[in-house]
Amino acid sequence: RNHPDADPTLTTASAALDGLNDRGEMLAGRFEWAMHQWSAAIEGKARAHQEALRLLGAIQRIADYAAIQQPEVAVRFHLPGTRSGRHDFAARVRAVTDLITTHRDLLAGYGMPAAMPEELGATLARYDDFTVRKAAAQQLRSATRRELREVARQVMQEVRHLDGLYRLRYTDQPELLIVWGRARRLPASSHDASEEEPAA
């Protein structure tokens, strides 16, 4: 890189390969960061999901008891199923939050903390926030993977070009061709991401 070749074609080809390698390293770092953000969002979303279910379970028991004591003002709702989709889960939690806010005084009389609607709402907000973070990280991850594949394709083109140039230059110097042959074998993972798309 710091010693241009006397052949301008070789110099240009080498510089192009250097530039692609630099870009590949930058993209690999971005991909790793996106994967970290994606994983953190998955974990955060799962924690918020479990916390919401815990709160909902406790509230449901209190509401069931209140309904036994005062059937005329029964507060009833269904917990989100374990297979509920993201939108369905959030909608149901939001509906329960509105319901217990409306009947706060009644449920508080049977043991529900007065601030429970706000606590449940905050948990839902965390769930929604992690959902957005996950989607953004997943989009960046996918876009970066596509760029990495394109860089890898261009790298292979430049290596093949250089291979032709060096084969002509070192026709009578087989030992140098061996050195070049070793140098041109780039690690498969240098500028490519896994073909397998992690589960969303």
N, C-alpha and C positions, 0 to 999 in steps of 0.2 A: 504493500500500500504506500509506503514512504519512499519507494525506489521505482519510479516509472520505468518501464521497459523502453528500449530504443525503438521497438516496433509500436507505432501509435495504435494499431489495431489491438495488440495485446494489452496495452495500457488502458484503452477504453473498455475492453471486455473485463479486465480485472477490477477497474473502478466500478463498473456496473454491478459486478458480483459483490464487491465490498458494500455497496449501497444497499443491495438486497439483503445481505446478511445483517446489516444494522437494522433495517426495517423489520426483518424477521425477529430479531431479538426484542425489539420494542413491542411488537405485536404479541410475542410469547409472554412478555411481562403483563401486558394488558389482559390477555386471556386468563392468566393465573389470577390476577386481581378480580376479574369478573367471576371466576369460579368461586373464589373466596366469598365475595359478596352474595352470590347465589346460595351458597351453602349456609351462610349466616342468616339469610332471609328465611330459608327453609326451616332452620332450627327455631328462629324467633317466632315464625308463624305457628309452628307446632306447639310451642310453649303457650302462646296466646290462645290457641284453640283449646288446649287442655284446661287452661285457667277459666276460660269462658264456660266450658262444660262443668267444671267443678262448682262455679258460682250458680249456674243454672240448676244443677242438681239440688243444691241446698235451698234455693228459692222455691223450687217446685215442691219440696217437702213441707216447707212453711206454708205455701199457698194451699196445698192439699189439706193441711190441718185446719187452716182458716176456713176452708170450704165446708169442713165438717161442722165447725162451730157456728158458722154463719152462712148457711147454704144459699140464702137469698142474695148474697153479694159475692158469690164464689168467683175466684180468680183462677182461670184454667188456661193452660198452654201446653204445647207439646215440645219436648226437647228435640233439637236437630238430630237426625239420624247419623250414625257413624259414617255412612256413605254419602252424606249430603255434599253437594258441590259447593264451591266457594261462595257463589252468589246466594245460594239457598241458605247456607249456614249464616252468613252475615245478615240476610234479610230476617231470618228467624230470631237471631239474637237481638236485632234492632227492634223487632216487634215486641219481644219480651221486655226489653228495656222501657219501651213506651208504656207497656201495660203496668209494670210494677211502679213506674213513676206516677201513673194515674191513681194507683191504689196504694201509694206509699204509706199513708197513715194506717190503713187497715192491716197491711202486712207487717208494719213496724210494731203494731200491737201484739203480734204473735212471734216476735223475735227477729224480724229482718232488720239489719242495721239500716238506719235512715239514709246513709250515703250509698247504699247498695246500687241504686240505679246509676249513679255517677261512676262507681267502681266498674260495673259491668260495661258501661259506655266507654270508659277508658281502655278496658281490655279489648273491646271491639275495635277501637281506634288503632291500637297496636297491631291487631290482626290485619286490619286494612292497610296499615303502613307497611308491614312486612310483605303483604301481597303485592303492593306496588313496587317495593324494592326488588322482590324476586323477579317480577316481570321485566324490570329495567335491566337487571343483571343478565337475565336470560337472553334478552334482545342483544345486549352488548356482546355476550359470549358467542351467539350465533353469527353476528356480523364479523367479529374478530376471527372466528374460525374460517369464514369465507375468504377473508383477506389473507390469512395464513396459507390457505391452499393456493391462492393465486401467486403469492410470493414464492412458495415451493415450486410451482410450475415454472415461474420465470427463472429461478435459480437453476433448475435442471436445464433450461434452454441455454443459459450462460455457460454452465459447466460443459455442456456438449460442444458449444462453440469453442471454448478454450481447449477442450480435448483435441479438436481438429487442428487448432493452431499449434499446440505443443507436439502433436504427432508429426506434423510437418517439420517443426524446428529441430526436434530431437530424433530424427529418423536414424541418424548414425550414432546416437548415444543412448543405447537401450537402458543403461543404468539410470539416466535421468528420466526416462519414460516410466521406469518402475517407481521412482520417487513421486512423479506426478500422479501415477495411478493410485498410489496410496493417499495422496493429498486430496484427490477428487472424491473420495468416498466419504460423503457427508453423513453424519448420524441421521437416521430416518426421522428422529423426533425434533431435529433442530428447528424446523420452521413449519411444523404441522401440528394440529391438535388432534386429539383422539377422534376417530371416525364415529365413535359411539356417543350419541346425544344422551346425557344423563336424564333421568326421568324428571318431568316438570313438577 
